[in-house]
């Protein structure tokens, strides 16, 4: 990436400016809806289990697990839903900047973006059964687009973390 152009750059007043291609913005606008489906779905879905992992791995601790979920899950879900709303709002206010779209993110919004970028990565990674061994993806693979989105989200999240560091 050219040093003159960065996806994330420091903005005024402690903001971080996000620069997106319009197609990227459209994709990001769809992801919160897909996450919402996982959040609203059953907890035994593999993606939901990855996003909301068990506190007790011992199968004899089902009662303790149920108590923990009843106590903690609503707050975790609320935090994720709030973050989805923040990301949606920041995408809606993105303004054209030449051929790109830009939106300035406050420090609190950046925290929401970190989670919302990572959650679909976890969801896709679980569904695609991604491991440390990168598979060779053929263009006619029915999951090729999902892999592309997974790796793009990984790069986007990496860019954000690098800027924060």
Secondary structure, DSSP 4 states (H G I P E B T S, - for coil): --TT--SEEE-STT-EEEEEEHHHHHHHHHHHHHHHHHHHS-TTSHHHHHHS--S--SGGGHHHHHHHHHHHHHHHHHHHHHHHHHHHHHHHT-EEETTEEEEEE-HHHHHHHHHHHHHHHHHHHHHTT--SSPPPPPTT-TTHHHHHHHHHHHHHHHHHHHHH-
